[in-house]
Amino acid sequence: MWSDEQIDTLLDGIRYRRMQTRVLYEKTQELKNAAHAAKVGDMFDKKMAKLAEAISKFDKHIEKLEKVANEVRALRLQMGERDML
């Protein structure tokens, strides 16, 4: 037969092992969350880089468009036409 002290010791050991498992689970979950946040952060950085690249390309196209529009305006002036806008 088990004494009250032996039962308490057994239960304390079980609780301690259970707590160790819980702590391990929580630490693992934190690592998982950090890894997920890092992955999302990496994806965000990549998308932001693509956005910056797209804006740069768009700016170059706008500059080309403005150059051609100004050339057309200059040709109109040479032909004697006034601003038609």
PDB file with SEQRES, HELIX, SHEET and CRYST1 records, atoms N, CA, C and O in Angstrom:
SEQRES   1 A   85  MET TRP SER ASP GLU GLN ILE ASP THR LEU LEU ASP GLY          
SEQRES   2 A   85  ILE ARG TYR ARG ARG MET GLN THR ARG VAL LEU TYR GLU          
SEQRES   3 A   85  LYS THR GLN GLU LEU LYS ASN ALA ALA HIS ALA ALA LYS          
SEQRES   4 A   85  VAL GLY ASP MET PHE ASP LYS LYS MET ALA LYS LEU ALA          
SEQRES   5 A   85  GLU ALA ILE SER LYS PHE ASP LYS HIS ILE GLU LYS LEU          
SEQRES   6 A   85  GLU LYS VAL ALA ASN GLU VAL ARG ALA LEU ARG LEU GLN          
SEQRES   7 A   85  MET GLY GLU ARG ASP MET LEU                                  
HELIX    1 AA1 ASP A    4  GLN A   78  1                                  75    
CRYST1    1.000    1.000    1.000  90.00  90.00  90.00 P 1           1          
ATOM      1  N   MET A   1       0.840  -1.180   0.000  1.00  0.00           N  
ATOM      2  CA  MET A   1       0.000   0.000   0.000  1.00  0.00           C  
ATOM      3  C   MET A   1       0.881   1.239   0.000  1.00  0.00           C  
ATOM      4  O   MET A   1       1.948   1.271   0.613  1.00  0.00           O  
ATOM      5  N   TRP A   2       0.418   2.227  -0.685  1.00  0.00           N  
ATOM      6  CA  TRP A   2       1.171   3.469  -0.816  1.00  0.00           C  
ATOM      7  C   TRP A   2       0.799   4.414   0.325  1.00  0.00           C  
ATOM      8  O   TRP A   2      -0.356   4.507   0.741  1.00  0.00           O  
ATOM      9  N   SER A   3       1.808   5.097   0.803  1.00  0.00           N  
ATOM     10  CA  SER A   3       1.532   6.101   1.838  1.00  0.00           C  
ATOM     11  C   SER A   3       1.106   7.388   1.153  1.00  0.00           C  
ATOM     12  O   SER A   3       1.303   7.558  -0.050  1.00  0.00           O  
ATOM     13  N   ASP A   4       0.526   8.283   1.920  1.00  0.00           N  
ATOM     14  CA  ASP A   4       0.131   9.594   1.372  1.00  0.00           C  
ATOM     15  C   ASP A   4       1.341  10.331   0.813  1.00  0.00           C  
ATOM     16  O   ASP A   4       1.250  11.008  -0.211  1.00  0.00           O  
ATOM     17  N   GLU A   5       2.439  10.198   1.474  1.00  0.00           N  
ATOM     18  CA  GLU A   5       3.666  10.866   1.025  1.00  0.00           C  
ATOM     19  C   GLU A   5       4.143  10.300  -0.304  1.00  0.00           C  
ATOM     20  O   GLU A   5       4.562  11.059  -1.178  1.00  0.00           O  
ATOM     21  N   GLN A   6       4.088   9.003  -0.472  1.00  0.00           N  
ATOM     22  CA  GLN A   6       4.491   8.366  -1.728  1.00  0.00           C  
ATOM     23  C   GLN A   6       3.557   8.769  -2.867  1.00  0.00           C  
ATOM     24  O   GLN A   6       3.999   9.019  -3.988  1.00  0.00           O  
ATOM     25  N   ILE A   7       2.285   8.826  -2.569  1.00  0.00           N  
ATOM     26  CA  ILE A   7       1.312   9.237  -3.588  1.00  0.00           C  
ATOM     27  C   ILE A   7       1.573  10.691  -3.991  1.00  0.00           C  
ATOM     28  O   ILE A   7       1.567  11.024  -5.177  1.00  0.00           O  
ATOM     29  N   ASP A   8       1.804  11.556  -2.993  1.00  0.00           N  
ATOM     30  CA  ASP A   8       2.096  12.963  -3.290  1.00  0.00           C  
ATOM     31  C   ASP A   8       3.372  13.100  -4.115  1.00  0.00           C  
ATOM     32  O   ASP A   8       3.427  13.906  -5.043  1.00  0.00           O  
ATOM     33  N   THR A   9       4.397  12.317  -3.780  1.00  0.00           N  
ATOM     34  CA  THR A   9       5.655  12.347  -4.527  1.00  0.00           C  
ATOM     35  C   THR A   9       5.431  11.890  -5.967  1.00  0.00           C  
ATOM     36  O   THR A   9       5.943  12.497  -6.907  1.00  0.00           O  
ATOM     37  N   LEU A  10       4.664  10.818  -6.127  1.00  0.00           N  
ATOM     38  CA  LEU A  10       4.353  10.326  -7.471  1.00  0.00           C  
ATOM     39  C   LEU A  10       3.599  11.383  -8.268  1.00  0.00           C  
ATOM     40  O   LEU A  10       3.941  11.652  -9.420  1.00  0.00           O  
ATOM     41  N   LEU A  11       2.574  11.984  -7.664  1.00  0.00           N  
ATOM     42  CA  LEU A  11       1.790  13.014  -8.349  1.00  0.00           C  
ATOM     43  C   LEU A  11       2.634  14.241  -8.670  1.00  0.00           C  
ATOM     44  O   LEU A  11       2.489  14.833  -9.739  1.00  0.00           O  
ATOM     45  N   ASP A  12       3.521  14.627  -7.742  1.00  0.00           N  
ATOM     46  CA  ASP A  12       4.408  15.762  -8.010  1.00  0.00           C  
ATOM     47  C   ASP A  12       5.325  15.479  -9.194  1.00  0.00           C  
ATOM     48  O   ASP A  12       5.576  16.351 -10.026  1.00  0.00           O  
ATOM     49  N   GLY A  13       5.822  14.242  -9.253  1.00  0.00           N  
ATOM     50  CA  GLY A  13       6.682  13.854 -10.388  1.00  0.00           C  
ATOM     51  C   GLY A  13       5.919  13.903 -11.698  1.00  0.00           C  
ATOM     52  O   GLY A  13       6.444  14.364 -12.712  1.00  0.00           O  
ATOM     53  N   ILE A  14       4.682  13.429 -11.680  1.00  0.00           N  
ATOM     54  CA  ILE A  14       3.840  13.451 -12.888  1.00  0.00           C  
ATOM     55  C   ILE A  14       3.551  14.900 -13.289  1.00  0.00           C  
ATOM     56  O   ILE A  14       3.641  15.245 -14.467  1.00  0.00           O  
ATOM     57  N   ARG A  15       3.209  15.733 -12.333  1.00  0.00           N  
ATOM     58  CA  ARG A  15       2.936  17.154 -12.625  1.00  0.00           C  
ATOM     59  C   ARG A  15       4.175  17.841 -13.185  1.00  0.00           C  
ATOM     60  O   ARG A  15       4.091  18.634 -14.122  1.00  0.00           O  
ATOM     61  N   TYR A  16       5.331  17.522 -12.592  1.00  0.00           N  
ATOM     62  CA  TYR A  16       6.579  18.135 -13.054  1.00  0.00           C  
ATOM     63  C   TYR A  16       6.872  17.751 -14.498  1.00  0.00           C  
ATOM     64  O   TYR A  16       7.228  18.601 -15.314  1.00  0.00           O  
ATOM     65  N   ARG A  17       6.720  16.457 -14.813  1.00  0.00           N  
ATOM     66  CA  ARG A  17       6.952  16.005 -16.197  1.00  0.00           C  
ATOM     67  C   ARG A  17       5.944  16.626 -17.153  1.00  0.00           C  
ATOM     68  O   ARG A  17       6.279  16.995 -18.278  1.00  0.00           O  
ATOM     69  N   ARG A  18       4.725  16.734 -16.694  1.00  0.00           N  
ATOM     70  CA  ARG A  18       3.693  17.361 -17.524  1.00  0.00           C  
ATOM     71  C   ARG A  18       4.037  18.824 -17.759  1.00  0.00           C  
ATOM     72  O   ARG A  18       3.858  19.327 -18.868  1.00  0.00           O  
ATOM     73  N   MET A  19       4.532  19.519 -16.726  1.00  0.00           N  
ATOM     74  CA  MET A  19       4.906  20.921 -16.869  1.00  0.00           C  
ATOM     75  C   MET A  19       6.091  21.078 -17.821  1.00  0.00           C  
ATOM     76  O   MET A  19       6.130  22.021 -18.611  1.00  0.00           O  
ATOM     77  N   GLN A  20       7.050  20.166 -17.750  1.00  0.00           N  
ATOM     78  CA  GLN A  20       8.180  20.200 -18.673  1.00  0.00           C  
ATOM     79  C   GLN A  20       7.705  20.064 -20.112  1.00  0.00           C  
ATOM     80  O   GLN A  20       8.174  20.764 -21.010  1.00  0.00           O  
ATOM     81  N   THR A  21       6.773  19.156 -20.308  1.00  0.00           N  
ATOM     82  CA  THR A  21       6.214  18.959 -21.643  1.00  0.00           C  
ATOM     83  C   THR A  21       5.490  20.215 -22.110  1.00  0.00           C  
ATOM     84  O   THR A  21       5.601  20.605 -23.272  1.00  0.00           O  
ATOM     85  N   ARG A  22       4.757  20.840 -21.214  1.00  0.00           N  
ATOM     86  CA  ARG A  22       4.027  22.063 -21.560  1.00  0.00           C  
ATOM     87  C   ARG A  22       4.994  23.189 -21.914  1.00  0.00           C  
ATOM     88  O   ARG A  22       4.775  23.911 -22.887  1.00  0.00           O  
ATOM     89  N   VAL A  23       6.056  23.342 -21.133  1.00  0.00           N  
ATOM     90  CA  VAL A  23       7.050  24.373 -21.405  1.00  0.00           C  
ATOM     91  C   VAL A  23       7.711  24.118 -22.758  1.00  0.00           C  
ATOM     92  O   VAL A  23       7.909  25.047 -23.542  1.00  0.00           O  
ATOM     93  N   LEU A  24       8.050  22.863 -23.027  1.00  0.00           N  
ATOM     94  CA  LEU A  24       8.640  22.508 -24.313  1.00  0.00           C  
ATOM     95  C   LEU A  24       7.679  22.842 -25.455  1.00  0.00           C  
ATOM     96  O   LEU A  24       8.092  23.382 -26.481  1.00  0.00           O  
ATOM     97  N   TYR A  25       6.407  22.521 -25.274  1.00  0.00           N  
ATOM     98  CA  TYR A  25       5.391  22.831 -26.283  1.00  0.00           C  
ATOM     99  C   TYR A  25       5.321  24.335 -26.528  1.00  0.00           C  
ATOM    100  O   TYR A  25       5.305  24.778 -27.676  1.00  0.00           O  
ATOM    101  N   GLU A  26       5.280  25.119 -25.457  1.00  0.00           N  
ATOM    102  CA  GLU A  26       5.163  26.572 -25.598  1.00  0.00           C  
ATOM    103  C   GLU A  26       6.388  27.170 -26.270  1.00  0.00           C  
ATOM    104  O   GLU A  26       6.260  28.060 -27.111  1.00  0.00           O  
ATOM    105  N   LYS A  27       7.573  26.692 -25.909  1.00  0.00           N  
ATOM    106  CA  LYS A  27       8.801  27.189 -26.551  1.00  0.00           C  
ATOM    107  C   LYS A  27       8.810  26.834 -28.034  1.00  0.00           C  
ATOM    108  O   LYS A  27       9.197  27.648 -28.872  1.00  0.00           O  
ATOM    109  N   THR A  28       8.383  25.623 -28.349  1.00  0.00           N  
ATOM    110  CA  THR A  28       8.314  25.195 -29.746  1.00  0.00           C  
ATOM    111  C   THR A  28       7.308  26.047 -30.515  1.00  0.00           C  
ATOM    112  O   THR A  28       7.556  26.427 -31.660  1.00  0.00           O  
ATOM    113  N   GLN A  29       6.185  26.342 -29.891  1.00  0.00           N  
ATOM    114  CA  GLN A  29       5.162  27.182 -30.528  1.00  0.00           C  
ATOM    115  C   GLN A  29       5.717  28.586 -30.781  1.00  0.00           C  
ATOM    116  O   GLN A  29       5.459  29.173 -31.832  1.00  0.00           O  
ATOM    117  N   GLU A  30       6.475  29.124 -29.826  1.00  0.00           N  
ATOM    118  CA  GLU A  30       7.092  30.439 -30.011  1.00  0.00           C  
ATOM    119  C   GLU A  30       8.065  30.431 -31.176  1.00  0.00           C  
ATOM    120  O   GLU A  30       8.097  31.371 -31.970  1.00  0.00           O  
ATOM    121  N   LEU A  31       8.866  29.361 -31.282  1.00  0.00           N  
ATOM    122  CA  LEU A  31       9.793  29.237 -32.407  1.00  0.00           C  
ATOM    123  C   LEU A  31       9.037  29.155 -33.729  1.00  0.00           C  
ATOM    124  O   LEU A  31       9.432  29.762 -34.724  1.00  0.00           O  
ATOM    125  N   LYS A  32       7.954  28.403 -33.724  1.00  0.00           N  
ATOM    126  CA  LYS A  32       7.135  28.280 -34.936  1.00  0.00           C  
ATOM    127  C   LYS A  32       6.570  29.637 -35.326  1.00  0.00           C  
ATOM    128  O   LYS A  32       6.606  30.023 -36.494  1.00  0.00           O  
ATOM    129  N   ASN A  33       6.051  30.352 -34.342  1.00  0.00           N  
ATOM    130  CA  ASN A  33       5.488  31.680 -34.621  1.00  0.00           C  
ATOM    131  C   ASN A  33       6.548  32.635 -35.134  1.00  0.00           C  
ATOM    132  O   ASN A  33       6.297  33.414 -36.054  1.00  0.00           O  
ATOM    133  N   ALA A  34       7.738  32.577 -34.541  1.00  0.00           N  
ATOM    134  CA  ALA A  34       8.834  33.432 -34.995  1.00  0.00           C  
ATOM    135  C   ALA A  34       9.240  33.082 -36.423  1.00  0.00           C  
ATOM    136  O   ALA A  34       9.506  33.964 -37.239  1.00  0.00           O  
ATOM    137  N   ALA A  35       9.283  31.783 -36.714  1.00  0.00           N  
ATOM    138  CA  ALA A  35       9.626  31.343 -38.069  1.00  0.00           C  
ATOM    139  C   ALA A  35       8.569  31.815 -39.055  1.00  0.00           C  
ATOM    140  O   ALA A  35       8.890  32.260 -40.157  1.00  0.00           O  
ATOM    141  N   HIS A  36       7.311  31.716 -38.654  1.00  0.00           N  
ATOM    142  CA  HIS A  36       6.226  32.175 -39.528  1.00  0.00           C  
ATOM    143  C   HIS A  36       6.320  33.683 -39.745  1.00  0.00           C  
ATOM    144  O   HIS A  36       6.166  34.167 -40.866  1.00  0.00           O  
ATOM    145  N   ALA A  37       6.574  34.418 -38.669  1.00  0.00           N  
ATOM    146  CA  ALA A  37       6.699  35.873 -38.783  1.00  0.00           C  
ATOM    147  C   ALA A  37       7.876  36.235 -39.681  1.00  0.00           C  
ATOM    148  O   ALA A  37       7.786  37.166 -40.481  1.00  0.00           O  
ATOM    149  N   ALA A  38       8.971  35.504 -39.552  1.00  0.00           N  
ATOM    150  CA  ALA A  38      10.138  35.763 -40.404  1.00  0.00           C  
ATOM    151  C   ALA A  38       9.807  35.468 -41.855  1.00  0.00           C  
ATOM    152  O   ALA A  38      10.202  36.214 -42.751  1.00  0.00           O  
ATOM    153  N   LYS A  39       9.080  34.379 -42.089  1.00  0.00           N  
ATOM    154  CA  LYS A  39       8.701  34.020 -43.460  1.00  0.00           C  
ATOM    155  C   LYS A  39       7.791  35.089 -44.042  1.00  0.00           C  
ATOM    156  O   LYS A  39       7.978  35.516 -45.182  1.00  0.00           O  
ATOM    157  N   VAL A  40       6.811  35.519 -43.268  1.00  0.00           N  
ATOM    158  CA  VAL A  40       5.904  36.566 -43.737  1.00  0.00           C  
ATOM    159  C   VAL A  40       6.692  37.859 -43.944  1.00  0.00           C  
ATOM    160  O   VAL A  40       6.461  38.590 -44.907  1.00  0.00           O  
ATOM    161  N   GLY A  41       7.613  38.131 -43.042  1.00  0.00           N  
ATOM    162  CA  GLY A  41       8.453  39.320 -43.191  1.00  0.00           C  
ATOM    163  C   GLY A  41       9.284  39.263 -44.464  1.00  0.00           C  
ATOM    164  O   GLY A  41       9.421  40.260 -45.173  1.00  0.00           O  
ATOM    165  N   ASP A  42       9.840  38.081 -44.749  1.00  0.00           N  
ATOM    166  CA  ASP A  42      10.614  37.904 -45.984  1.00  0.00           C  
ATOM    167  C   ASP A  42       9.724  38.099 -47.205  1.00  0.00           C  
ATOM    168  O   ASP A  42      10.120  38.749 -48.172  1.00  0.00           O  
ATOM    169  N   MET A  43       8.523  37.533 -47.157  1.00  0.00           N  
ATOM    170  CA  MET A  43       7.591  37.689 -48.275  1.00  0.00           C  
ATOM    171  C   MET A  43       7.229  39.167 -48.453  1.00  0.00           C  
ATOM    172  O   MET A  43       7.143  39.658 -49.578  1.00  0.00           O  
ATOM    173  N   PHE A  44       7.018  39.868 -47.339  1.00  0.00           N  
ATOM    174  CA  PHE A  44       6.694  41.294 -47.390  1.00  0.00           C  
ATOM    175  C   PHE A  44       7.844  42.066 -48.026  1.00  0.00           C  
ATOM    176  O   PHE A  44       7.626  42.910 -48.895  1.00  0.00           O  
ATOM    177  N   ASP A  45       9.068  41.776 -47.592  1.00  0.00           N  
ATOM    178  CA  ASP A  45      10.239  42.464 -48.151  1.00  0.00           C  
ATOM    179  C   ASP A  45      10.354  42.226 -49.654  1.00  0.00           C  
ATOM    180  O   ASP A  45      10.659  43.148 -50.410  1.00  0.00           O  
ATOM    181  N   LYS A  46      10.109  40.989 -50.084  1.00  0.00           N  
ATOM    182  CA  LYS A  46      10.184  40.677 -51.515  1.00  0.00           C  
ATOM    183  C   LYS A  46       9.109  41.429 -52.297  1.00  0.00           C  
ATOM    184  O   LYS A  46       9.376  41.965 -53.373  1.00  0.00           O  
ATOM    185  N   LYS A  47       7.897  41.465 -51.752  1.00  0.00           N  
ATOM    186  CA  LYS A  47       6.809  42.174 -52.439  1.00  0.00           C  
ATOM    187  C   LYS A  47       7.094  43.671 -52.487  1.00  0.00           C  
ATOM    188  O   LYS A  47       6.807  44.327 -53.488  1.00  0.00           O  
ATOM    189  N   MET A  48       7.656  44.212 -51.414  1.00  0.00           N  
ATOM    190  CA  MET A  48       7.985  45.638 -51.405  1.00  0.00           C  
ATOM    191  C   MET A  48       9.074  45.946 -52.439  1.00  0.00           C  
ATOM    192  O   MET A  48       9.030  46.984 -53.099  1.00  0.00           O  
ATOM    193  N   ALA A  49      10.036  45.054 -52.577  1.00  0.00           N  
ATOM    194  CA  ALA A  49      11.079  45.236 -53.589  1.00  0.00           C  
ATOM    195  C   ALA A  49      10.471  45.196 -54.988  1.00  0.00           C  
ATOM    196  O   ALA A  49      10.845  45.990 -55.852  1.00  0.00           O  
ATOM    197  N   LYS A  50       9.531  44.270 -55.215  1.00  0.00           N  
ATOM    198  CA  LYS A  50       8.857  44.202 -56.516  1.00  0.00           C  
ATOM    199  C   LYS A  50       8.046  45.467 -56.774  1.00  0.00           C  
ATOM    200  O   LYS A  50       8.007  45.969 -57.897  1.00  0.00           O  
ATOM    201  N   LEU A  51       7.404  45.975 -55.737  1.00  0.00           N  
ATOM    202  CA  LEU A  51       6.627  47.199 -55.880  1.00  0.00           C  
ATOM    203  C   LEU A  51       7.539  48.372 -56.226  1.00  0.00           C  
ATOM    204  O   LEU A  51       7.215  49.169 -57.105  1.00  0.00           O  
ATOM    205  N   ALA A  52       8.667  48.483 -55.548  1.00  0.00           N  
ATOM    206  CA  ALA A  52       9.617  49.555 -55.834  1.00  0.00           C  
ATOM    207  C   ALA A  52      10.134  49.453 -57.275  1.00  0.00           C  
ATOM    208  O   ALA A  52      10.294  50.462 -57.962  1.00  0.00           O  
ATOM    209  N   GLU A  53      10.389  48.224 -57.716  1.00  0.00           N  
ATOM    210  CA  GLU A  53      10.842  48.002 -59.090  1.00  0.00           C  
ATOM    211  C   GLU A  53       9.755  48.414 -60.088  1.00  0.00           C  
ATOM    212  O   GLU A  53      10.046  49.058 -61.096  1.00  0.00           O  
ATOM    213  N   ALA A  54       8.515  48.044 -59.806  1.00  0.00           N  
ATOM    214  CA  ALA A  54       7.403  48.389 -60.695  1.00  0.00           C  
ATOM    215  C   ALA A  54       7.208  49.903 -60.753  1.00  0.00           C  
ATOM    216  O   ALA A  54       6.938  50.454 -61.820  1.00  0.00           O  
ATOM    217  N   ILE A  55       7.342  50.571 -59.615  1.00  0.00           N  
ATOM    218  CA  ILE A  55       7.215  52.036 -59.591  1.00  0.00           C  
ATOM    219  C   ILE A  55       8.323  52.672 -60.410  1.00  0.00           C  
ATOM    220  O   ILE A  55       8.088  53.631 -61.145  1.00  0.00           O  
ATOM    221  N   SER A  56       9.539  52.134 -60.283  1.00  0.00           N  
ATOM    222  CA  SER A  56      10.668  52.655 -61.056  1.00  0.00           C  
ATOM    223  C   SER A  56      10.426  52.488 -62.558  1.00  0.00           C  
ATOM    224  O   SER A  56      10.672  53.409 -63.336  1.00  0.00           O  
ATOM    225  N   LYS A  57       9.945  51.313 -62.959  1.00  0.00           N  
ATOM    226  CA  LYS A  57       9.637  51.082 -64.375  1.00  0.00           C  
ATOM    227  C   LYS A  57       8.536  52.023 -64.844  1.00  0.00           C  
ATOM    228  O   LYS A  57       8.609  52.573 -65.943  1.00  0.00           O  
ATOM    229  N   PHE A  58       7.523  52.206 -64.017  1.00  0.00           N  
ATOM    230  CA  PHE A  58       6.422  53.105 -64.354  1.00  0.00           C  
ATOM    231  C   PHE A  58       6.948  54.523 -64.535  1.00  0.00           C  
ATOM    232  O   PHE A  58       6.571  55.210 -65.484  1.00  0.00           O  
ATOM    233  N   ASP A  59       7.821  54.964 -63.627  1.00  0.00           N  
ATOM    234  CA  ASP A  59       8.398  56.311 -63.740  1.00  0.00           C  
ATOM    235  C   ASP A  59       9.160  56.484 -65.054  1.00  0.00           C  
ATOM    236  O   ASP A  59       9.074  57.534 -65.690  1.00  0.00           O  
ATOM    237  N   LYS A  60       9.901  55.457 -65.457  1.00  0.00           N  
ATOM    238  CA  LYS A  60      10.639  55.524 -66.724  1.00  0.00           C  
ATOM    239  C   LYS A  60       9.684  55.643 -67.907  1.00  0.00           C  
ATOM    240  O   LYS A  60       9.949  56.387 -68.852  1.00  0.00           O  
ATOM    241  N   HIS A  61       8.570  54.905 -67.855  1.00  0.00           N  
ATOM    242  CA  HIS A  61       7.578  54.981 -68.937  1.00  0.00           C  
ATOM    243  C   HIS A  61       6.928  56.364 -68.967  1.00  0.00           C  
ATOM    244  O   HIS A  61       6.692  56.920 -70.040  1.00  0.00           O  
ATOM    245  N   ILE A  62       6.643  56.913 -67.796  1.00  0.00           N  
ATOM    246  CA  ILE A  62       6.060  58.261 -67.729  1.00  0.00           C  
ATOM    247  C   ILE A  62       7.036  59.280 -68.327  1.00  0.00           C  
ATOM    248  O   ILE A  62       6.638  60.168 -69.080  1.00  0.00           O  
ATOM    249  N   GLU A  63       8.324  59.136 -67.977  1.00  0.00           N  
ATOM    250  CA  GLU A  63       9.327  60.057 -68.522  1.00  0.00           C  
ATOM    251  C   GLU A  63       9.373  59.968 -70.047  1.00  0.00           C  
ATOM    252  O   GLU A  63       9.458  60.992 -70.724  1.00  0.00           O  
ATOM    253  N   LYS A  64       9.316  58.752 -70.591  1.00  0.00           N  
ATOM    254  CA  LYS A  64       9.305  58.577 -72.044  1.00  0.00           C  
ATOM    255  C   LYS A  64       8.056  59.219 -72.653  1.00  0.00           C  
ATOM    256  O   LYS A  64       8.130  59.903 -73.674  1.00  0.00           O  
ATOM    257  N   LEU A  65       6.905  58.985 -72.007  1.00  0.00           N  
ATOM    258  CA  LEU A  65       5.652  59.551 -72.490  1.00  0.00           C  
ATOM    259  C   LEU A  65       5.715  61.080 -72.487  1.00  0.00           C  
ATOM    260  O   LEU A  65       5.320  61.725 -73.458  1.00  0.00           O  
ATOM    261  N   GLU A  66       6.215  61.653 -71.391  1.00  0.00           N  
ATOM    262  CA  GLU A  66       6.326  63.112 -71.313  1.00  0.00           C  
ATOM    263  C   GLU A  66       7.282  63.655 -72.363  1.00  0.00           C  
ATOM    264  O   GLU A  66       7.029  64.715 -72.935  1.00  0.00           O  
ATOM    265  N   LYS A  67       8.390  62.940 -72.629  1.00  0.00           N  
ATOM    266  CA  LYS A  67       9.349  63.373 -73.643  1.00  0.00           C  
ATOM    267  C   LYS A  67       8.696  63.408 -75.027  1.00  0.00           C  
ATOM    268  O   LYS A  67       8.847  64.374 -75.775  1.00  0.00           O  
ATOM    269  N   VAL A  68       7.964  62.332 -75.353  1.00  0.00           N  
ATOM    270  CA  VAL A  68       7.291  62.278 -76.656  1.00  0.00           C  
ATOM    271  C   VAL A  68       6.214  63.360 -76.732  1.00  0.00           C  
ATOM    272  O   VAL A  68       6.067  64.005 -77.770  1.00  0.00           O  
ATOM    273  N   ALA A  69       5.460  63.570 -75.653  1.00  0.00           N  
ATOM    274  CA  ALA A  69       4.423  64.606 -75.648  1.00  0.00           C  
ATOM    275  C   ALA A  69       5.042  65.978 -75.855  1.00  0.00           C  
ATOM    276  O   ALA A  69       4.490  66.801 -76.585  1.00  0.00           O  
ATOM    277  N   ASN A  70       6.173  66.235 -75.226  1.00  0.00           N  
ATOM    278  CA  ASN A  70       6.846  67.526 -75.401  1.00  0.00           C  
ATOM    279  C   ASN A  70       7.383  67.685 -76.813  1.00  0.00           C  
ATOM    280  O   ASN A  70       7.377  68.788 -77.360  1.00  0.00           O  
ATOM    281  N   GLU A  71       7.849  66.590 -77.409  1.00  0.00           N  
ATOM    282  CA  GLU A  71       8.308  66.648 -78.801  1.00  0.00           C  
ATOM    283  C   GLU A  71       7.136  66.967 -79.729  1.00  0.00           C  
ATOM    284  O   GLU A  71       7.283  67.745 -80.671  1.00  0.00           O  
ATOM    285  N   VAL A  72       5.979  66.370 -79.465  1.00  0.00           N  
ATOM    286  CA  VAL A  72       4.785  66.662 -80.274  1.00  0.00           C  
ATOM    287  C   VAL A  72       4.410  68.132 -80.114  1.00  0.00           C  
ATOM    288  O   VAL A  72       4.106  68.793 -81.107  1.00  0.00           O  
ATOM    289  N   ARG A  73       4.425  68.658 -78.894  1.00  0.00           N  
ATOM    290  CA  ARG A  73       4.122  70.074 -78.660  1.00  0.00           C  
ATOM    291  C   ARG A  73       5.101  70.976 -79.402  1.00  0.00           C  
ATOM    292  O   ARG A  73       4.706  71.987 -79.982  1.00  0.00           O  
ATOM    293  N   ALA A  74       6.393  70.601 -79.380  1.00  0.00           N  
ATOM    294  CA  ALA A  74       7.399  71.395 -80.078  1.00  0.00           C  
ATOM    295  C   ALA A  74       7.134  71.397 -81.582  1.00  0.00           C  
ATOM    296  O   ALA A  74       7.270  72.427 -82.241  1.00  0.00           O  
ATOM    297  N   LEU A  75       6.759  70.251 -82.113  1.00  0.00           N  
ATOM    298  CA  LEU A  75       6.453  70.175 -83.547  1.00  0.00           C  
ATOM    299  C   LEU A  75       5.218  71.008 -83.887  1.00  0.00           C  
ATOM    300  O   LEU A  75       5.172  71.653 -84.934  1.00  0.00           O  
ATOM    301  N   ARG A  76       4.222  70.995 -83.007  1.00  0.00           N  
ATOM    302  CA  ARG A  76       3.037  71.827 -83.226  1.00  0.00           C  
ATOM    303  C   ARG A  76       3.419  73.302 -83.285  1.00  0.00           C  
ATOM    304  O   ARG A  76       2.945  74.049 -84.141  1.00  0.00           O  
ATOM    305  N   LEU A  77       4.289  73.705 -82.356  1.00  0.00           N  
ATOM    306  CA  LEU A  77       4.719  75.108 -82.343  1.00  0.00           C  
ATOM    307  C   LEU A  77       5.445  75.452 -83.642  1.00  0.00           C  
ATOM    308  O   LEU A  77       5.264  76.535 -84.199  1.00  0.00           O  
ATOM    309  N   GLN A  78       6.265  74.523 -84.113  1.00  0.00           N  
ATOM    310  CA  GLN A  78       6.983  74.767 -85.367  1.00  0.00           C  
ATOM    311  C   GLN A  78       6.013  74.880 -86.538  1.00  0.00           C  
ATOM    312  O   GLN A  78       6.286  75.586 -87.509  1.00  0.00           O  
ATOM    313  N   MET A  79       4.873  74.179 -86.445  1.00  0.00           N  
ATOM    314  CA  MET A  79       3.878  74.224 -87.511  1.00  0.00           C  
ATOM    315  C   MET A  79       2.949  75.412 -87.336  1.00  0.00           C  
ATOM    316  O   MET A  79       2.063  75.628 -88.163  1.00  0.00           O  
ATOM    317  N   GLY A  80       3.136  76.195 -86.261  1.00  0.00           N  
ATOM    318  CA  GLY A  80       2.317  77.375 -86.060  1.00  0.00           C  
ATOM    319  C   GLY A  80       1.074  77.143 -85.257  1.00  0.00           C  
ATOM    320  O   GLY A  80       0.263  78.059 -85.118  1.00  0.00           O  
ATOM    321  N   GLU A  81       0.882  75.961 -84.719  1.00  0.00           N  
ATOM    322  CA  GLU A  81      -0.299  75.687 -83.900  1.00  0.00           C  
ATOM    323  C   GLU A  81      -0.041  76.118 -82.464  1.00  0.00           C  
ATOM    324  O   GLU A  81       1.095  76.116 -81.989  1.00  0.00           O  
ATOM    325  N   ARG A  82      -1.093  76.477 -81.804  1.00  0.00           N  
ATOM    326  CA  ARG A  82      -1.004  76.835 -80.385  1.00  0.00           C  
ATOM    327  C   ARG A  82      -1.391  75.640 -79.525  1.00  0.00           C  
ATOM    328  O   ARG A  82      -1.803  74.594 -80.027  1.00  0.00           O  
ATOM    329  N   ASP A  83      -1.250  75.817 -78.251  1.00  0.00           N  
ATOM    330  CA  ASP A  83      -1.575  74.745 -77.292  1.00  0.00           C  
ATOM    331  C   ASP A  83      -3.012  74.284 -77.513  1.00  0.00           C  
ATOM    332  O   ASP A  83      -3.949  75.082 -77.478  1.00  0.00           O  
ATOM    333  N   MET A  84      -3.167  72.993 -77.739  1.00  0.00           N  
ATOM    334  CA  MET A  84      -4.492  72.453 -78.011  1.00  0.00           C  
ATOM    335  C   MET A  84      -5.110  71.781 -76.787  1.00  0.00           C  
ATOM    336  O   MET A  84      -6.208  71.230 -76.875  1.00  0.00           O  
ATOM    337  N   LEU A  85      -4.436  71.820 -75.678  1.00  0.00           N  
ATOM    338  CA  LEU A  85      -4.969  71.170 -74.477  1.00  0.00           C  
ATOM    339  C   LEU A  85      -5.808  72.081 -73.667  1.00  0.00           C  
ATOM    340  O   LEU A  85      -6.328  71.679 -72.626  1.00  0.00           O  
TER     341      LEU A  85                                                      
END                                                                             
